[in-house]
Amino acid sequence: LCYQPDDTKLHAFISAALFGDAVSACVLRADDQAGGFKIKKTESYFLPKSEHYIKYDVKDTGFHFTLDKAVMNSI
């Protein structure tokens, strides 16, 4: 859905490469306690007033990314 072979603009390629797959992580470690897994900490960060930085245009061929120039200085 994110790869668009007909979209040859550089920003479209960079957007799909960086943001097209999402990100998540999980760290597991051994412990002396039994009884299954326990989530000890979660964290996320949202940059205020940044909703327009990355935009998905949903078309018949899938997602088309648009990046605002401000993304470069926000990461």
Secondary structure, DSSP 8 states (H G I E B T S, - for coil): ----TT---HHHHHHHHHHTT----------S--SS-----------TT-TTSEEEEEETTEEEEEE-TTHHHH-
